[in-house]
Amino acid sequence: MSMHIANGRWVVWLSFLVAMLFQIMPLPDLVEPWRPDWLLLVIIYWAMALPHRYNILSAWLLGVLLDIMLGAHLGIRALSISLVVYVVVLHFQRLRNFPMWQQALMISSLICLYHLVIFWVQFVVDTATFDVRLFLPAISCLIIWPWVFWILRRVRRLYKVR
């Protein structure tokens, strides 16, 4: 019985690692502004699926790791990812029952919140200027959320993650 629990945790943390690698993977300049927030999408999925296990603390740890990997000010992404995951964990039952298109819209609005918090903290700490391209990842995340959800749900069921 404990082997299933250990396998489940291993699968989830492996999905976080893959999402982090996708997050820092170099892209051409043309599509760089449209880069989906892979790590945030995966964290949102696991927070919706298993809110008692993957919640604000794991989001904060992954946000700090992402800040380190991106070379950003320490804690900016940790704060914004934690805030988004707090909203997801607070309303996970409601989000689970939404149809896929409505889930995608809600996730897209949470991604906008994520980028606005990052912009706000960067504006306070440094001199940041607002750009409309800030919201382009929300559009790409809106499009790819159904596939991310489907893949992670299949992985969760295949490895019996609980």
N, C-alpha and C positions, 0 to 999 in steps of 0.2 A: 504493500500500500504506500509506503513512504517513497518507493522508487517512482511512482506516478507523480507525486508532488515534486520531487527533485527534477524529473524530466520536464514537467510543466514550467518550472521556474527557468530551467536552462533554455527552453524554447523561447520564452518571452524575452529573456535578456539577449539571446541571439538575434531576435527580431529588432531589439533596440540597437544592437551593434550594426546590423545591416542598414537600418534607417540612418544611423549616424554616418556611415560610410557614404550613403547616397546624398546626405546633406552636405558633405564636404567635397564630393566628387566635382572636378572641374567641368564646366560647361562652356560652350561657345558664347561669345559676348551677346549674340542676338537673343539667345534664350535664357541668359542668366537672370534677367529681371523676372522671368516667369517661373523660376525654380520653386517647385513645391516644397513645403516644409515637411519633409518626410518624417523626421523625428517626432514632430508635434502630432502628425496624423497617427503614427503608431502609438504614441503615448495616449492620445485621446481614445483610440480603440480599446486599449487594455484597461484604461480607467472606466470606460463604459461597460466592458465585459466583466471585469473583476475589480470593482471599486474598493473592496476591502483589502486587496493585496497590492495593487498598483495605484497609488494615489499621489498626494501632494509631495511627500518625501521623496519618492522615486522620481517624480517630475523635477524636483529641485536638484537632485543629484545629477540627473541627465542634463539639465540646463547648465549646471556648473561645468560638466565635462564638455558640453558644446561650446561654452564660452572659452574654455581653455583651448579647444581644437581650432576655433576660429580666431583666436588671439584678440578677442574683444574684452571690454571691461568686465571684470569678474562679477557675476551676479545679475547682469542685465537679462540674459535669456533665462536664467534660473527663476528670476522674479516673474517674468511674463509667462513662462510655461507653467509655473506653479499657480498663477492666477487663472489661467485657462483651465487647468486640470481641476482646480477648486470648483469652478462653475460646472464642469462636466460631472464631477462626483456628486455635487449638490443636486443635479437634475438627471442622474443617469437613468432612472426608471422611465422618465418622460422621454429622454432621447432614444432609448431602446425601442420604444413603441411608435416612434415616428416612422412614416414611410421613407424610403431611401432618398427621394428628392428633397424632402423636408429635413432629413438628417444632414444631407449635403449642404443645404442652405445654412443650417445652424452651425455646422463645422466651419463653413466659409466665414460666417460672422465672427466666430471665435478666433479664426486666423487673423481677421482684421483687428480684433482686440489685441492679439499677440503683437502684431506689428505696430500698433499705436502705442502700446506700453513701451516697446523697445525704442520707438522714436521719442517718446516723452522723456525717458531716462537719458537717452543720448543728448537730447536738447538741454536737459538740466546739467549734465556732466560736461559735455562739450558743446560745440556749436554745430547743431544739425539743422538742415533746411528741409522743409516738407516737400515731398515730391509725390505726384499721383501714382508713380510706378511702385509705390509702397504697397499698393493693394493688388498688384498683379499676381503675387503668389496665392492670394485668396481665390482668384478665378481658376487658377490651375488646380488648386486643392479641391475646389468645387467639382471639377471635372473628374479627378482621379479618385475621390473618396469612395465611390461604389466599388471600385476594383480593390482598393486597399482593404476595405471592409470585408469583401468576399474572400480575398486571399487569407487574411488573418483569421477569419472565422473558420475556414477550412483547416488551417494549421492548428487552431485551437481544438477543433473536433478530432483531427487526426491523432494528435498527441495527448488528447484528453487532459488539457490544461484546466486546472480548477483553482 
